[in-house]
């Protein structure tokens, strides 16, 4: 988590200083989180966005079958 916070500060917070209002920071944060989860290509997971990787995982996730002995 520390690296994500550092990335957030480096990419968003510090370059846009000074911020005028808290609302400006909140909106920019929401936009950055959307980009981070849905548009950023992550090299460790095949150069796809994290949200796409997670969706693919859940589509292929094999659930164990429950058997009932009678």
Secondary structure, DSSP 8 states (H G I E B T S, - for coil): -HHHHHHHIIIIITTT-S---HHHHHHHHHHHHHHHHHT--BGGGTSB-HHHHHHHHHHH----------
